[in-house]
Each structure stands twice: as structure tokens, then as C-alpha cells.
Amino acid sequence: MSEMKNTYYIYVANGQISRDGESSPWNFKIEATDEEIIKLREYFNQNADTEIENFFRAHVPYIQYHYDRENDEYDKTIQKIYGMIYELGDDEAKNHIESMGILQEKPTTDGLL
């Protein structure tokens, strides 16, 4: 796979990754390599699987609600998704993610906090 970066438009709510910013709604614009997009897609797929597990758990009365392993996993993956978008995103994406306060700490490219 190439190291060339392409522009992608990300819609987090449904895990959509598109090269066309005109055909559907999007939240974030990023520049990413093929490898980075594959990784981001894997994170979205992980959370889709976790959402299905959560749906079934919510409908099984004998599993206690405070058993939140699936929720914890979902939250960790959301952190990874937003971390990647922050790293690869344009200034608008970075500013929006910072304003959300979703990341544990502000990521930096120089390794310093």
C-alpha cells in the first residue's frame, strides 16, 4: 500500500468514511494513508460489533446493568477513533475535538504534554 495521503470525510455517528465531501454529511476532514484508513475502519467496525452486544445485553434481564465491559470497550475505541481523527485532521477537526474534551489529554506530535 502507498504512503500517499488522500482527503477523507468522516461521519462519526454511523462510522462513514468517504472520499466525497459533497454526497453525504460529515463531521471531520482528514488526510490519511491507505493504512491509516484501514485502521480507522477497524475501530469503527469494533464499535459496531460492541453496539450489537450492548443491544442484546440490554434485552437480557438476568445480566446486571453494571456489568459494563462492553461499554468500557466502546469508550476505549471511541477514544482511539477521535485520537486518530485529531492526529490526521485539519485545524477545524483538531479544534472541534479539543472543544469536546473527549480525549484524556491533548495529543501532541512532539511527545510533550
N, C-alpha and C positions, 0 to 999 in steps of 0.2 A: 504494500500500500504506500501511497505517496505521503510526503510530508507537506504538500501544498495545502494551504488553508483556504477554505471556502466560507462564504457567508451563509449562516443558517438562522432561521427564525424559530424560536421556541415558545410553545404554549404549554405552560406547566400543568394546568388543570387536567388536560387529557393526555399529556405526555407526547404531544405532537412536535416533530422536528421536520421543518420544511426548508427547502431552498428558495421558495417563492413567498415573498413577503406580502403579496397582493391577494392571494387566493383564499387565505384564511386568517383568523385572528392570531395574534402572537403577543407575548409579554416581553421577550428579550431577543436582542440581536447579538449573535456571537460570531467569531471567526474560529474555525476549528478544522483540524486534520480529519481524515477518514477514521484514524484510530480513536481520536477523541470523541467523535460522534458515535462510534460503536460502543464506547464505554458509557456515554450518556444514555444511549438507548438501553443498555443493560440495566442501568439504575432505574429508568422508567419502567422497564419490564418487571424488575424486582418488586417495585411498589404496586404495580398492577396485581401481581400474584398475592402480595400481602393484603391488599384491599379485599380480594376474594376470600382469603382466610378469615379476615375480620368480619365480613358479612356472615359467613357461616357460623362463626363463633357467637355472634350477636343473636343468632336464632337457635342456639342450643342452650336450653335453660340450665343444665347442670354444670356448665363451665362458668366459674365465677368471673365477674366482670373485672376484678382487679388483677386477673391474670393477663398481663399486658405485654407479653413477649412480642406478639405481632405488632402492637402499636410502637414499641421501642424500636423494632427493626425498621418500621416505616419511617419513624422520625430520623433515624440514622441515615437512611437512604435519601430522605429529603435534604438533609444537611449536605450530603455528597453532591446531589443534583445542583443545589444552589451554590455550593462551593465551586463546582465546575463552571457554572454559568458566570459566576463572579470572575473567575480566572480568565475565561475566554471572551467575556462580554465587552461591549463598548462602554464608554463612560456612563451613559444613561442606565445601562444594566447594573453596573457597579453601584452607582448612587442609589438606585431603587432597592437593591438587595441590602445595602447598608442601612437604608431607612426602615426596612422591615425588621431589622435586628434578629434575623433568623440564624445567622452564623454565630458560633460560640465566640469567636474573636475575629477581628478583621483580618482576612488573609493578606499576605504581602508577598511580593515576588522576591524580596531581598532576604527573606528568612527572619526578619526582625518584626517584633510586635509594635 
